[in-house]
Amino acid sequence: MKNMVLAGSGAGASAAASDGRTRDRVAQLLQRGPATAAELGAQLGLSPAAIRKHLDAMFTDHLVETREVRRAGPRGRGRPAKAFVLTAAAREDLNPHHYDNIAAAALRWIAQHNGPEAVTAFASTQIRALEERCRAALEEAGPDPIARAEALADALTAEGYAAGASTIASGGQLCQHHCPVAHVAAEFPQLCDAETEVISRLIGTHVQRLATIAHGDGVCTTHIPARGPQHPHQPAATTVRTEKS
């Protein structure tokens, strides 16, 4: 799985590789269903404390999430047990699908027979359901664009985008560390453009896409100006395109 093994040299590299192998084994076990640290440790021959160290790192990388274990009968003393499950992004990393070629071929057919405008219309329609789900998650975020970006990051993470938002000197920044359509969007940037427009509408201000995974960047990065015209009168969202080196 990506981002699990850190580059290094000597003993540091060996330890990092060992950690990566253990986390891969943990991820493979979690494919079968939720499990507690104690259950995972028993299967891997490690202590629950050692397993929790790996689970904490995987949680930070948005590879696992927790849920409370429901047990039959009266609850005993202490905190309820927590089970760990793979996130949608982690499941996709472990089980990559092979639909990209079909999707790209379908969009090529649409473009050939109906023109690029049809691809743009398709992209806008395709992302509409995601927009509505995220809009519901932003209902309590208030009007502040940065607060809305933070709420949107949480909503996108729940959708498997592994997103995060931060405040910078010139405003805010929304980063998406995973893109489920990156390979197709590399050929059809209309998909990225449609997503940028959705981000602009949801946050309520003009935004600018600075980088995309589809274009070869490591992260999809969207800049949110500190002060900008408010929706619905904001200028159209824009995507900055740069030449690959």
C-alpha positions in Angstrom: 0.0 0.0 0.0 1.3 3.5 -0.8 2.8 5.7 1.8 3.4 2.8 4.2 7.2 2.4 3.7 9.4 5.4 4.4 12.6 5.8 2.5 15.8 5.6 4.5 19.2 3.9 4.8 20.8 1.4 7.1 19.0 0.4 10.2 16.4 3.1 9.7 15.5 1.8 6.3 15.3 -1.8 7.6 13.0 -0.8 10.5 10.8 1.2 8.1 10.5 -1.7 5.7 9.6 -4.0 8.6 6.9 -1.6 9.7 5.6 -1.4 6.2 5.4 -5.2 5.9 3.5 -5.5 9.3 1.0 -2.8 8.2 0.5 -4.6 4.9 -0.4 -7.8 6.9 -2.7 -5.8 9.2 -4.4 -4.3 6.1 -4.8 -7.8 4.6 -6.5 -9.1 7.8 -8.8 -6.1 8.0 -10.0 -6.9 4.5 -11.9 -9.8 6.1 -13.8 -7.5 8.4 -13.4 -5.3 11.5 -11.0 -6.4 14.2 -9.6 -5.1 17.5 -5.9 -4.6 18.2 -6.0 -7.7 20.5 -7.5 -9.8 17.7 -5.0 -8.6 15.1 -2.1 -9.1 17.5 -3.2 -12.7 18.2 -3.2 -13.5 14.5 0.1 -11.9 13.9 1.9 -13.0 17.0 2.4 -9.4 18.3 1.2 -7.7 21.5 -1.8 -5.4 21.3 0.5 -2.5 22.2 2.7 -3.2 19.2 -0.3 -3.5 16.9 -1.8 -0.2 18.2 1.4 1.5 17.1 0.9 0.4 13.6 -2.9 1.2 13.7 -2.2 4.7 15.0 0.1 5.3 12.0 -2.4 3.9 9.6 -5.2 6.1 11.2 -3.0 9.2 10.7 -2.6 8.2 7.0 -6.4 7.8 6.6 -6.0 4.0 6.0 -8.1 2.8 8.9 -11.0 4.1 11.0 -12.6 2.9 14.2 -16.0 1.7 15.3 -17.3 0.6 18.7 -17.6 -3.2 19.1 -21.1 -4.3 20.0 -21.0 -7.2 22.4 -23.9 -9.3 23.6 -24.9 -9.1 27.3 -24.1 -6.5 29.9 -21.1 -4.2 29.2 -18.2 -4.7 31.6 -16.1 -2.1 33.2 -13.7 0.1 31.3 -13.9 1.7 27.9 -15.8 -0.2 25.1 -13.5 -2.1 22.7 -12.7 -0.4 19.5 -12.6 -2.3 16.2 -10.6 -1.1 13.2 -11.8 -1.1 9.6 -10.2 -0.1 6.4 -11.2 3.2 4.8 -12.5 3.3 1.3 -9.2 4.6 0.0 -7.2 1.8 1.6 -9.6 -0.8 0.2 -9.0 0.6 -3.3 -5.3 0.5 -2.8 -5.5 -3.2 -1.9 -8.0 -4.1 -4.6 -7.4 -1.8 -7.5 -10.2 -2.0 -10.0 -9.7 -2.2 -13.7 -12.6 0.0 -14.9 -10.4 2.9 -15.9 -9.9 1.7 -19.5 -13.6 1.1 -20.0 -14.4 4.6 -18.5 -11.8 6.3 -20.7 -13.1 4.4 -23.8 -16.6 5.5 -23.1 -15.6 9.1 -22.8 -13.7 8.9 -26.0 -16.8 7.6 -27.7 -18.9 10.4 -26.2 -16.3 13.0 -27.4 -16.0 11.5 -30.8 -19.8 11.3 -31.5 -21.1 14.3 -29.5 -18.1 16.6 -29.0 -16.1 17.8 -26.0 -19.1 19.7 -24.7 -20.8 16.4 -24.1 -17.9 15.2 -21.9 -18.2 18.4 -19.9 -21.9 17.8 -19.4 -21.3 14.2 -18.4 -18.7 15.2 -15.9 -21.0 17.8 -14.3 -23.8 15.3 -14.0 -21.5 12.5 -12.7 -20.3 14.6 -9.8 -23.8 16.0 -8.8 -24.5 13.2 -6.4 -21.2 13.8 -4.6 -22.0 17.5 -4.4 -25.4 16.8 -2.7 -23.9 14.5 -0.1 -21.2 17.0 0.7 -23.7 19.9 0.8 -25.6 18.0 3.5 -22.4 17.6 5.6 -21.8 21.4 5.4 -25.2 22.5 6.7 -23.7 23.5 10.1 -20.4 24.9 8.8 -21.6 28.5 8.6 -20.7 31.1 5.9 -16.9 31.3 6.6 -15.1 29.9 3.6 -12.2 28.4 5.7 -14.6 26.7 8.1 -16.6 25.4 5.1 -13.4 24.1 3.6 -12.6 22.2 6.8 -16.1 20.7 6.8 -15.7 19.8 3.1 -12.4 18.1 3.8 -14.1 15.8 6.4 -16.9 15.1 3.9 -14.5 14.3 1.1 -12.4 12.0 3.4 -15.6 10.1 4.2 -16.0 9.7 0.4 -12.5 8.2 0.1 -10.6 11.3 -1.0 -8.3 11.5 2.1 -8.7 15.3 2.2 -7.5 17.9 4.6 -7.8 21.7 4.9 -5.4 24.2 6.4 -5.1 28.0 6.8 -2.2 29.7 5.0 -1.2 33.4 4.7 -3.2 34.0 1.6 -6.4 32.2 2.8 -7.0 28.5 2.9 -5.9 25.4 1.2 -7.9 22.2 0.5 -5.7 19.1 -0.2 -7.0 15.8 -1.6 -4.4 12.9 -1.2 -6.5 10.4 -3.3 -8.4 10.7 -6.5 -10.7 7.8 -7.6 -10.7 9.0 -11.2 -7.1 10.2 -11.6 -6.2 8.0 -14.6 -9.3 8.9 -16.6 -9.0 12.6 -15.6 -5.5 12.7 -17.0 -7.0 12.3 -20.4 -10.2 14.2 -19.7 -9.5 17.3 -17.5 -13.2 18.1 -17.6 -13.6 15.8 -14.6 -11.2 17.9 -12.6 -12.9 21.1 -13.8 -16.3 19.9 -12.7 -14.9 19.0 -9.3 -13.3 22.4 -8.9 -16.6 24.1 -9.7 -18.3 21.9 -7.1 -15.7 22.9 -4.5 -16.3 26.6 -5.3 -20.1 26.2 -5.0 -19.9 24.3 -1.7 -17.4 26.7 -0.1 -19.2 29.7 -1.4 -16.4 31.6 -3.0 -14.1 31.6 -6.0 -11.3 29.0 -5.7 -8.3 28.1 -7.8 -7.0 24.6 -8.4 -3.2 24.7 -8.2 -2.3 21.0 -8.6 -4.0 17.7 -9.5 -3.0 14.1 -9.1 -4.3 13.5 -12.6 -1.8 16.0 -13.9 1.1 14.2 -12.2 1.2 16.1 -8.9 1.3 14.3 -5.6 -1.8 16.0 -4.2 -4.9 17.8 -5.6 -4.5 21.3 -4.1 -7.2 24.0 -4.2 -6.5 27.5 -3.0 -9.3 29.4 -1.2 -8.6 33.2 -1.1 -8.8 34.9 2.3 -11.4 37.3 1.0 -13.3 36.8 -2.1 -16.7 37.5 -3.7 -19.3 35.3 -2.1 -21.5 32.8 -3.8 -23.7 33.0 -5.9 -21.8 36.0 -7.5 -18.3 34.6 -7.4 -16.3 34.3 -10.6 -16.1 30.8 -12.1 -13.7 28.4 -10.4 -10.5 28.1 -12.3 -7.8 25.5 -12.8 -4.2 26.4 -13.3 -2.6 24.2 -15.9 1.2 23.9 -16.0 3.4 21.9 -18.3 4.8 18.7 -17.0 8.6 18.7 -16.7 
